Amino acid sequence: MPPENTRLSSEHGLGHLPEHIRGFALMHVAMRRDGARLLAAAPRTTAATAPALAAWFRLLRSVIDWHHHSEDELLWPELLRRAPDFAGSDRALVEDHSALDEAMDRVGAALTARGAHPAPLVEAAGRFDALIRDHLRLEESVVFPVIAAMPTGAYLALERRIIASAPAAVRTVLQPWMFDGADRAATAAVAATIPAPVRLLGNTVLARRYRRTLAAVL
């Protein structure tokens, strides 16, 4: 088990976290995973491979943009209502979201620049990877304790509102993206919250579509 002061962190896996916050944590695991993937792919990117990598990154960005907007518009107000001491932390996290927007803009620009030279992409990918890791570490330190203290039913109802706010393009990729490489035992509770027909679609048609896009970065 991780040390007590770092227990509520997805950096240490999901098994030690309360089951009702593992879905939220799983998104953070996926963001770190893809930051590392981008960082690994950047040095070997060429003008020929850049378009496919850019398509994958646009998909990743659409998920991250939605995730951040749903936090700013739905999650932070609810946490402020339940834990007034969260005030201040929400502003710092919104500022982080702005910095990440700029970092993702740089990655996108490097991928679509004429010739798509690796050097600017490597620099932009490194900046994005570092920012996303620092941001998630801060976010989990101030958000996870509040969510963990919420009644399970209250948090899951809020989570359903958040998922419902996702654009259609995000909903079609969200399940395979979240569960990509995830430990099945640790994520069983998350999978159980997904309606069976949706889970089946996510594990078949949508998973195949996701893997085709993912091929560009692997």
Buried (B, 14 or more C-beta within 10 A) or exposed (E): EEEEEEBBBBBBBBEBBBBBBBBBBBBBBBBBBBBBBBBEBBEEBEEEBBEBBBEBBBBBBBBBBBBBBBBBEBBBEBBBEBBEEBEEBBEEBEEBBEEBBEBBEBBBEBBEEEEBBBEBBBBBBBBBBEBBBEBBBBBBBBBBEBBBEBEEEEBBEBBEEBBEBBEEEBBBBBBBBBBBEBEEEBBEBBBEBBEEEEBEBBBEEBBEEBEEBBEBBE
